[in-house]
C-alpha cells in the first residue's frame, strides 16, 4: 500500500515538475506529440486525460485546492482522473470485472502505462 502511495506521489511530482514555461521544452513536447499522433491516433479519452493533467498545472486549479493538504490534493486529482482512466482501460481491452479488482491507484498507473 505504501509503495503504491509512493508511486502516486512520485507520478504527481513528475507531472508538476515536467510542466514548465520553458518555450524550448514546450517546442520539443509539441514535436514529440506530433510524432506520436502520426504513429497512432490518440483516442478522445487519452486527449481528455491529457487535458485534465494540463488543468492540474493551472493557477485556477492550484487556487481552488490551496486550502487542502498535499494528500487531499492528490486524492482530488486521482478521483478526477479515475473515470477517464477506467474508460481508457476498457477501450484497450480490459473488462469491467478486471478493472473492479484493481484499486484506484493501480487503475490510474495502468492507464498511464498504456499512454506511453
Phi, psi and omega in degrees: 000316180295325180295318179294320178296318178298318179297319179295319178297315179299318179297319178296316179297318178298321179298313182291321183282334181282343180266104179235173180266010181293115185293328177296316179294320178298321179297317178297318179296318178298317178298317179296320179297322179294321179295314180297317180297322180288332179285318179212149181284133180277128182290161178300322180295318178299319179295321178295322177295315178301317179296321178295318178297321177295322179299324180296343181262001182277158178295325179301314181294316181298322178289329180287338181247015185297333181273359183264156174284168180302318180294321179292323177295316179298320179293320178300314179298315181298317182291332176283328179281330189307309182299321180290323179293320176299316180298318179296319178297318179295323178294337182257022170097359176284142177272159179297323178297317179295318180296320182293342177282341180275152168276171187297328180293318180295321179299312182295313180296322178296317178296320179295324177293328178292330184286343185291000000 
